[in-house]
Amino acid sequence: MNGASLTKVEQKVFELVNQLNKQGQKIRIKDLFALAKRKLKFPQLEIERAIWSLIQKKYIVDGKKLTKATVLTNKNRQEMLQYLYNNPGTHIRAVREKMNMGSYLTSWHIMILEKFGYIRKKQHKNMVLLFPALIQEGDEELFTVLKDEKVFEINEYLFENKSITLQNVQTKFKLAKNDAQSYLDVLQSVELVGFKDENGERVYYGNSERLQSFIEYWKIKDQDLKKMIPEPVPSTPPIVQTPIAFEPLEERPVVPVEVKREYDYLGGNIRFKIAVRNNSETMISKIRVMLTPTDQFKFESEVKSVETLGPGESRGVDFLLTPMTCGKSQVFGTVSYVNAFGKPNSLTVDPKEIWVKCPLVTSIKAELKDLLEWQASLQSGMSSLPYEGLTKDQAFEIVTNQISALDLAVVTLDSTQLKATYSGIAKVTNTKMIVEVETYEGTSKLVVWASSLNQVTGFLAYIKNLVIVALDMAKSMRMKGEKFSQQILSAFELADRLSQLFEYCEMNWNLSEVIILLKEILTRAHRDLPSLPFEMGHWVADLEQELDPNATIWEQTAINLEFEMYNNLVKVGDVIRSNLEMYKGTFQDDLDTIKSIEEKYQQLLLKTAELEQKYSTRILVYLLIIESNSGVTLYEHNFAQKTLDPDLISGFLTAVQSFGVELTSDQEAGMKKLAYKNFEIELNVGDYIRAALFLTGENTKFLIKKQTELINQFEERYSDKLKEWHGDVSVFSSAKELIETVFKS
């Protein structure tokens, strides 16, 4: 450490700090001030200023045994600082991987380096990056941008040639126009690049002044590092022949209270256990453990308490979570306690992912005489499903109606005793399953037997979700006219399952659960709405060929299935509208029910429109705007990261369009759509331009409307330029904002 950078008073105070450090004492500012007043013959005000200056210069930190002089005696921190000097703008994850350290220890060393002013953190987009303090504040974005190899190469190319054009960048680096422009925009964002228009063409030039701090850093960084770490860190420890003196006592990371968490399955529920261990040398008290699961689970108590924990003691608390549906979600929590000195503390319970899997079943009917034998060999779980506003018979019918939509065989069905039993085989594990339901006044009891508790939990959650939704819907829409009421209720239930399957596709969900839901939808459609043209049977056969316990649905398959779910949702909406009109005509006085159905129908229309827009956004790949007469590309826009040659494509489309006219002898005709496997090109024509949309799925009314809107607005905005266009495409460079506005609205 260079003492010349300190004043005389600061040097004397820092000598006292080193004495405390050698004794292994923490640096408490209040105690240091008292010691300096006793030991040093300086005015009190000067001592105060010196201590404050040492804190400002980050030579000392209150409450630490370390000082700026001893921080880098730690070999790990030396290596970490060297790595950050050579790789400014690094994420903590990369540091952790480089150092081969756990997350806690890595964070600890980074915190020490930051506290003593060796490094600093800087937010970049959604990440926190680490930079050496040697880099000037405000230059972090400059270093981050130039870490990108392509950006660095383009910047270097620019300075070698003094000035360049967009076409130069495209040609030199073999980039699409949009990609080349994006790289130049990035350089422009940190003021490394400026531009001016010359003879109708935009010319880019470099800003050498802005680059100076970057160049200077790489010149001096090794020298600066050597001042702080005089000897290089050896890759392997040297062999020491003579005894060495003890180094100053190093402060180690201490975890006074440790928290661990785990879960298991218990009778159709999840038992989530949190263990708290007191690693300190004193007692802690008033320990409160709070759990925060998602709405996938239902549970009674959010807070569990432990009054005291002595040194070295540990205690576990259990939370019983009832899954309400299958799927993945994170469960986390908080532990708070009071230490021996009365100070409150809190810790976060790291998130734990719980995946409630629903087994894929196939129908196998068990003989009554075999049921007891099956049950004896399986594990079971039970759940109660309360209901109100319905008779026992109605509730039993709803519950059995939901279970019968699954691929299970009916073993018994007693409509008098309100009891039913179903059986099947779990497809992946080839093990037996039994479902039993019995309805009482105000509640239905559901019991599932399976080979493992995780299968029991998953199947219970799946059935419960179906039944609860159906019971709520039946309660909210008590209708006259059995035929109308059953049609409308069944249609709403089917719409809910179609929406759920769309969401599974959107998330590229587990394939087994996709097939389960698909089978259920097909059963419901054929049983409850046989007049609907549902041609989806091939999907189950196709998907089962790819079935594997951990397989997820392929992206293109998910896109195709999304389109079918959206189309079927439209058909179901039409059924509801038709039945609603008939219900209104037949039961005009039932205003409350009519209002309830209309509200749910409007919600369904909004949901259908939302899914259409989501699907449309997912399949958008690329847009070309082409001048009609010449076939020249005026503007291209990438919705996805795909590189295409716009001039080649526009020439091809113009030729195909002309070919269509030749075939039909109709000047107004021409190709409107080209399709190859899962790839489509949708063409639309305005007065001056043609717009070509490249899609990875079937087109929608939403996209057709947006394509027309874009053509109209583009021709309106650039009407003067289009009428007298002379080949300069740069006049349309501002079209990006227009495209994003049209397709995102």
N, C-alpha and C positions, 0 to 999 in steps of 0.2 A: 504494500500500500504506500502511496506517495504522500509523506507527511507535509511536503511543501505546499500542498493545497489547503492546509489548515493554518489558522492563526495561532499565535503563541498560546493563548488561553485555551483554544480548542485542542491543541496538542497535549497540554497538561491534563485537561479533563479526560482526553482519550487514553492517556497513560493510566489514569485511575480505572477506566473501563477495562483495560487489559488486565489490570491486577485482579479485578473482580472476576474476570473471565477465567483466569488461571486458577482461581479458587473454586470454579464451577458454580458461581452464583449467577442468578438471573439479573439482568439490568433493569432495575426499577428506577424510573426517572426521579421520583420523590426521594428515594434513598441516595441516588447518585448526587442530587443537588445538596443534600445534607452533608454527605461525605466531602464533596468539593469545597463547601464552605469551611469545613474544619481543616482540611489539608492544604488548600491553596490560598495564597495571599493575594487574592484579586477581589475587587469590589463585587458585591452580590449581583448587581445588574449585569456585569460582564460575564459572570459564571452562567447566569440564566440565558443570556444571548448565545454563549458558546454551546451549551447543551442543546438549545433549540436549533442552532445551526447544524450540529451533528445529526440531529433527527432529520432536518430538512435535506441534508446531503446523504441521508440514509446510511450513515456510519454506525448508528445504533438504532435499535427498535425496542420500545418499551416492553418489558416482560420476557425478553429473550436472553439466553445465555450467549448467543452468537453475536458477533459484531461483523462489520464489513471486512475486517482483517481476517476473520476466521471462517467465514461462510464457505470460502473456496478451498479450505483444507479437506473438505469432504470430496472423495474421488468421484462419486456419482454426480455431484453438482458440477464438478469440473467438466466431466464428459458431456453433461446435459447442456452447459453453457457453450461449450465448443460446438456442439451439434446445432444449437440455435444460431450461433454466429455464422455457421456455414449454410444454414437453411432458414433464413429469416421468414417469418410468416407461416410458421408450422403449427398445425393443430396438435393439441395435447395427446390425441390418440397416436399420432405418428411418433411423438416423443416416447410414449409408453412402449410402443413396439420396438423402437430403436434401443431403448435401455433395457428391454425385457423385464419390466417392473410391473407390479400391480398398480391399479388405479389410485389407491390411497397414497402409497409411497411416492408415486410420480407427482400427484397433486401437492403433497407435502413439500417436496424439493422445489417445485415451481413457485409455491407460495413464498418460500424462503428467498429465492432469487428475486422475486418481485418486490418483496418487502424491503430488501436491501438495495434496490435500484439497479440491479443488473439487467433485468428484462421488464417488459410491460405487456399487458394484454390489450388487444384491439378487436372490437366487433367487426366482422366482415360478413354481410348477408346474415345467414342464420348460424354462423360459427364464431367462436372466439379463437383468435390466432395469437401466437407468441412472437415477440420481436425483441432483439437486443436493444438496450437503452441507447447504444451508440447511434442507432438510426434516429434521425431527427423526427420529432413529433410532427405529424401531418404527411410524412412520406410513406406511411405504412401501406397505403393503397397502391402507391407506385411500385413498391417491392412485390406486393401480392400479384399485381397485374403481370409483371415481368417474370414471375415464376412459371407462367404458362409458356411452354416451349415454342409454340407457334407464334404467340404474341411477341416473344423475344426475337424470333427470327425475322418477323415482319418489321419490327422496330429497327433491327440491325440493317436490314435491306434498305430501309428508308434513309438511314443516315449515310449509308454507303453511296446512295444515288442522289442525295440532296432533296430530290422531289420525285414523287411517283403518282400514278393514277390508279383508280380502282381496277382497271383492266390489267395493269402491270402486276398487281397482287394476285389477281385471278390466274394469270398465265404462269407467273413464277412459282406459285405454291399449289397450282392445280386445284383451285377452290371454286365452288359455286359462287355466284355473285353475292347472294345473301350472306354466305359465310365470310367472304372477304370483307364485306361491308361491316359485319359484326365485329371482326377483329380490329378494323380501323376505328370503329366507334369506341371500343374498349380503350385503345391508345389515346383517343381524343378525350375520354372521360378523365384521364389523369394528366391532361395537358401536355402529353409527349408529342402530339400531332396537332397541327393546324391545317387549314386549307384555304384555297382561294380559287375562284372560277376564272379560267383562262380560255378564251375562244370557245365558250360554251361547254368546256370540260372542267370537272373539278380536279384540282391538283393538290396533293398532300405534301407537306414538308415537316421536317422534324424540329423540335424545340430543344436545342442542345443545352440551354441553361437549366431546363427542368431535369435533364439527365445527369447533371453534375454531381448532385448529392449521392446518386446511385453509384456512379463511377468512383467517387471519393471513398465511399464505404468499403468497397472491395479492395481498395488500395491500402487502407489503414487498419482493417479489422483484425488481421493477424498480429500486428504490432500492439494494438490495444489489448488483445486477448493475452499476449505474452506478458504485459505489465501486470495483469491480474493473476496469471498463472505462470510464474517464471519458468517452471520445468514442465515439459510436455507430459501428458498422462500416458504411462506405458500401457501397452495392451495386456501384458502379463506382469504381475508383481516382481520386482527385482529380488534376488537372493540377498538377504541381509546377513553380513558376517559378524557385525558388532552390535551390541545392545543399542537400542534407540531410546531416546527420551519419550515420555508420555506426551501425546498431543493434547491440546486443550480439550476439556470435556465437551463432547458433542451432544447437543440436545436431540433426543430421539423422539419420533412420533409416538404419542401415548394415546390409547383409546380407553378413557376411563370407564365408559359403558359401551358394551358390545351388544348388537342386536342381530339375531338370525331368524329366518322364517322358512317354513316348508308347509306342504299340504298333503293330505291323503283323502281317500274316499270313505264315506261312512253312511251306509244305508240310503244311498241316493242323494246324499249331500256332500259338500266339500268341508272337511275339517281343516281350517287354516290356523297353524300354530306359530306364535311369535315367542321367542325365547330372549330374555334380557339377562345379561351377565354383568356384574359389577366387578371391574378389573382394578378399581382404585383401592387405596389403602384406608378409606373411610367409608362410613355408611351412607347410602342414599335412601331417600324416602319419597312418599307421595308419587309413586310411579304410575303413570297413566298410559295405557296403550290404546290408540284409536286406529281403527281400520277404515280404509276408504276403497271399497270395491266399486265396480261400475254397476249400471242398472241391469246387467246380465244376472246379478245375484240378489237375492232377498235375504236379509238377516235381521235379528232382533236387536242385539246390543252393539252399539258402535264403540263403547269404551269399556275396557277391563282395567281393574286396579290391583296393584300390589303395594302394600303399605310400606315395607322396608326391605332392603337387601344389604346384608353385611358384606365386607370385603371378600371377594372370591365367590360369593354366592350367585346362583342363577335361578330363574323362575320362568316357567312357560305359561302362556295363557292361550286358550282355544276360542276360536270364533267358528260358528256353524253357518256356512253359506249354503243357501238353497238355490241351485241353478234354475233360472226361469226359461232359458233357451240354450241351444247348443252354440258353440263358437269359442273364439279366443278373446281374452281380455286381461288387462293388467290389474293386479290388486296391490295396493301399497298402503302405507299408514304412517303414524307418527308416535314416537315414544317421548314423553316428557317426565322429568324427575327434578327433585330438589337435592343439591349436594349437601355435604356436612356443614357448609358455611352459610346455608340458607339461600344460595343462589339457584334460580330456576334454569334448567337446561332442556334442550329438545334435540331429538335425532329423527331423521327420516328413515322409515323402513323401506328399503329399496324395492321397486316394483317386482312382482313375481307374476309371470304369465301363466294363466290357467287355461287349458284347452279342454273344454267339455265336448268330447266327440260322440256323435250319434252313430251307432253301428248300422251298416247297410244290411237289411234283412230280406229273406225270401220266404214265401209262404210254404210251411210244412205243417199239416194238421196232426196233432198228437192225439192218440187214443186216450179216452178218459182214464183207463186203467194205468196208463203210463205217466199221468200227470204228477202223481205223488213221487214217483221215482225220479222224474225230471227235477222237480222242486228240491228234493233232498240233495241232489248233486250240484245245485246252482246257488249263487248268492243272490240276495234280494234287497230291495229298497222300496219304501212306501211313501206316498205323498197324499195329502188331503186337498181337495179342490172345493172350496166353499162356493155357494151360489145363493142368490136371492132374487125374488120377483118371478120365480119360475116354479112350476110343480115338479115333484120328484120324477114323474114320467117324462116331462119335457127335458129336464136336466140329464136324465139317463139317455134319452134319445140323442141329445147333442154330443155327449161324451162318446157314446158308441159310434156315432156318425163320424167323428174325427178319427177314432182308432181304425175304423173300417177303411179309411182312405189310405192306410199304410198297407204294406205288402205282408199282411198277417192272415193266418187261417182262423176262422171262427170254430172254436171247439165246443162252446156252449153259449147260448144267448137266451136268458130267461127274462122276458118282459114283465112277468108278474112279480118275481122276486127282485127285479132290477139288478141282475148280476150277469156278467159275461166273462168268458175266458177266451184268449187268443194264443196262438203259438206260431213259432217260426224258427228259422235258422239264421244266425249271423253269418253273412256271406264270406267275409275275409277270414274269420277264425273258424268257421264251420262248426259253431257251437250252438246249443239249444237256447231258446228264449221263450218266456211265457209272460203274458200281460193279463192281469185280472182287474176288473172294475166292478164296484158295487156302489149303488147310490142310496143315500139315506136322506132324511129331512135336513136340508140346508147344506149338505156336503156330499161329495163323491170320493170314495177311497180308491186310489190307484196303486197297484203293486206290480213291480217288474222283477222277474227272475232272469239272470244271465250268468255267464261263466266268470265274469269279473265285475268288481264294483265300479270300475270306470265305465263299462258298458251299461250297467244299471243306471248310473248317474246320467249318462248321455241320453239314453232312451227315455227316462223319466222326464228330463228337461224338455226334450222334443215334444212329447205328448202333452205335457202340461201347457206349453206355449200354445199349441193348437187349441186345446180345450178352453183355456182362459180367454183367448181372443173370441172364440165362438160363443161362450157364455156371456161375455160383455156385450157382444153384438146383439144376441137374442134378447137380452134384458133391455137394451136401449131402443129396440125396434119391435115392440109387441104389436103385431099386425093382425088385422082381420083377414080372412080368406087364406086358407091353408096353402093353396097352390101358388098364389102370388107371393106370400110370405116366404115359403121355402125357396122359391126361385131367386128372390132378391137376396135373402140371407146367404144362400149357396154362392151366388155370384160375387158378393162382397168378400166372402171367405176365400174364394178362388183368386180374386184380384189381389188380396193380401199375400197369398203364396207366390203369385207371379212376380209381385214387387220384390219379395224376399229373394227369389231366384235371380232376378236381375242384379240385386246387390251382391249376391254370391259371385256372379260373373264379373262384376265391376272390380271385385277384390281378388280375382283369380283364386277362388276358394278351394278348399279340400275337395277332391273329386268324389270321394265316397259320399259326402254330405250333399253335393250337387245332385248325384244320382237319386239319393233318398227323396229329396224334395221334388225332383222331376217325376219320379214314380207317383208320389202323392198327388201332384197336380194332374197327371193323366187319369188317375183313378177318380178324382173329384170331377173332372170335366166329363168323363164318360158316364159317370153315375148321376151327377146332379144336373148337368147341362148337355144332354146328348145331342141337341140340335146344333151345338157349336162345332164348326169345322176345325177341330184340333188335330192336326196331322204331325204329331211329335213322337210317335212310337219309335222311330228309327234312332232318336237321340240316345235312348237308354242303351240299346244294343251297341251303338257306336262308342259310347263313353265307357261301357263295361269292358271293352277290349283293352282300354288303357288303365284299368283299375289296379291300384297298388295302395297299400295302407297310407303312405304319405304323399301320394300323387296329388297335384293340383291341376285345375282345369287349364288347358293351354290358352294362350292369349287370343289367337284367332278363333278358336272354338268358342271362347267366352264371348267374343264380339258377335259371332253368328247367332249364338243362343240369346244374347241380349236383344237382338233385332226381333227374334221370334217372340220373346216375352213381351216386348213393347206392342207388337202387332196383336197378340192374344189379349193383352190388357185393353186395347181399343175395342176388340170384339166383345169382351165381357162388359165393358162400359155401355155398349149398344144394347146388350141384353137388359141391363139394369134400367136404362132409360126407357126401353119399351115396356117393361113390367111396371115401372113407376107411372107411366102415362095410363096404363090400364087400371092400376090401383086407384089413381086419382079419379078416373071416370066412374069406378065402381063404388068407392067409399069416400065420397066427397066430404063427408062430415068428420072424417078422421084426420083433423088438421095437424095434430101433434106428430102423428106418425109420418104423415106426408112431409112435414117440415124436417123431421129427423132424417128421412131417406134422402131428401133433396140436399141437405147439408153434407151427408156422406158422399153423395154422388158428385157434388162440386169438389170435395176434397180429392176424390178419385181422378177427376179431370185434371186438377192441378198436378197431381202425382204423375199422371200419364204424360203431361207436357214436360215435366221435369225430367222424366226418364228419356223422353225423346231427345231433349237437348243434351243430356249426358252422353247418350249413345252417339249422337251426331258429332259432338266434340271429340269423342274417342276415335272415330274413324277418319277424321280430317287429317290429311297428310300434307298436301301441297296445293298451291293455287298459281295459275298462270293467267296473266291478262295480256291478250294478244291483239295487236292492231289488225283489223279485219282485212284491209286491202293488201298489206305487205306480208302479213304473217310474222312480223317481228314481235318479240316479247317486250312489252312495255314495262312490266313489273312482275316479279315472282315473290312468293311468300311461303316460307316453311312453317307449317303448323307442328311438324314433328322433325326430329333430327335425321332427315334423309337428304342425301346429295343427289341432285338430278341436273342434267344439262338442259337448261331452258330453251336454248336455240334449237337443239336437236328435236326436242319434244314439240315445240311450237311448229316446226317445219313438218313433222309427221302429222300433227293434228290438222294442219291446213290441207295437207295432201289428202287425208282421209275425208275431211269435210267436202273437198272438191269432188272426190270420188263418189260420194253420196249424191251430190248434185247431178253428176254425169249419169248415174244409174237411173235417177228418177226424172230427169229432164225438168226439174223444178228448182228454180233459182232460190225459192224460199226454203227448200228442204236442206238436207244435210244430216250428218251423223249427230245425234244428241247424246249418245251414250256408248262407251266402249267398255267391255268387261273381259277380264282374264283371271280365272280362278277366283281368288278373294280380292282382286284389285279392280276398281272401277274408275273410269274417267267420265265425269259429267260435264257436258258442253252446253253453254247458253250464249246467245248472241244478242248484242245491242245494236245501236245505229253505227257505232264506230269500232267497237271492240268485241272480242269473244273472251269469255271467262271459262277456264277449264279447272274443275275441282277434281283432285285425285283422292280417292277414298279407299279404305281397307274393308268396306262392308257395303251393304245395300243402302241406297240413298233414302233420305227422308223428306217429308214435306217441309220440315224446318229448314233443311239445307237448300232445298229448291227455292224457298222464299228468300233466304239470305243471299243466295247467288244472284237472284233477280234484283234485290235491293242494292247489292254491291255494284252491279252493272249500271243501274240508274244513277246512283250517287256518284260513281266514278265519272260517268259521262257528263253529269251536271257540274261537278267540281272542275273538270279539265276540258270543258266544252270548247273553249277558244283554242286551246293547244291541239286538241284532236282534229278540229276542222282544218287547221293549217299546219299539220305536223310535217316536219322536215327531217325526221330521223334522230332527234336528240331525246334519248330516253331519260336523261337526268331530270327533266322537268316533271317527271312523275315520282321522284324519289320520296315525296312526302306521303305516298299512298299507304304506308304501313299503318299509320294511325287510323285511317279510314277503315282499312280491312279489320283491324283488331276491334274497332268500335262496332262494326256491323256484325261480326261473328260472335262477339261476347255479349251482345245485348239480348 
